[in-house]
Amino acid sequence: MQPTPQYLSKAKQFFRHPFWSSWRTITVVYAFIPIIIGLLKWHKTNDTYHIYKSVFWNTINQLPLYEFYDYLKGDSNHYGVIFSYVIAPFALLPDTWGMLLWEIFLVATFYVAVRYMQLTKWQKVFMFWFCAHEVLTPLFVEQYDLAMAASYLLMFACVEKKKPVWAAFFIVLNIFIKLYGVMGFAFFFFIEDKRKFILACLGWAALFFVLPMAISSPEYVVQQYFGWYESLMAKNTQNLNEFMNTTNTSLLGMPRKISGNTEYSDLWLLIPGILLFLSPFRRVSQYRHVAFRYAMLASVTMFVTLFSTSSESYGYIAPMTGFVVWYTTAPWRRSRLDLCLLIYAFIFTSLCTSDVFFPRWIWKEIIAPYALKALPTTIIWFYLMWEMNTKDYAEKRNIR
């Protein structure tokens, strides 16, 4: 065996210092991230926050939620009416304070979700540091995607901790907010008390459907659901046909943007993708292995981004958590190839958006126009699918 190069030995020694694994350090860093960004953006709230805020005020005033209002500068809302309750505490405040506290809320949900996971300390610490840069991306545009990524972790953690009612809460809430919560049903087969879970889903769904009526009216809420459907269909069509649009940064978007061809249906990719995603479920004997269940969590976080035409750069915080879960929870020792894939994903998923690490022209002229930010996630997801269909996830060693 060749000796470890001196620079690698020094690097390992540096990062093994207790400072990096201290919860105090991580907590302080994640507390300051939203505050610093919020102060940098003081009096410069992004259009996204105004869209979010409009959901509450338009619900209160019973105005259409999905219109292109002038004050939204050519954009519109695409979130469900229940989101009016999520944004309400912030919408009631002046924009500067409301936006700052919204940023803190987004980071807090992510921080709590990671801490709540049944992972070892080193796995959680690794996830916090690995995802720290990508956390900045949705924060700069005040996007809910950070809380959405946290929700996948919370759904899974509640299933693992045998709390089906709370698992149902996070799944159904995020279905009513952004539809993507439906991916949480992938964990259904891992739930012991399925009857309790189903009843909880029905109960939460009824509550989230009725709740907005308390601040508007039944007729208004029903009408908005029809409007929501129409707006999502229109948005999907726009995502498919506008190559310069920042959306469709996905596996579906790459071939369209690279080839410049719109004359085909995404079903040619979507149906095989769904079948491949479902293929590991046939291995019922693997369900009892926690590592297999974690692999399914990793698959969910990647699939939901890869197969959505609405995926944008700031939505990749979810796959970033999936990379960590994929790499650290396998019950076998990861190879150098796996490590190279992880490093490649970190560089070309997270660092590629930063002017500090990449020349801006590479992002603007190469990566963004052709949706190449989706490429590392695509490669790792296909690799993960191969593992889940062939590997034995029985515990063979300590996961560290």
PyMOL commands that set and color helices and strands:
alter all, ss='L'
color gray80, all
select helices_A, chain A and resi 6-15+18-21+23-40+47-60+70-72+83-91+95-116+121-140+145-160+164-178+180-190+194-215+218-241+253-259+267-282+284-286+290-306+313-315+317-328+336-353+360-367+374-390
alter helices_A, ss='H'
color red, helices_A
deselect
rebuild
show_as cartoon
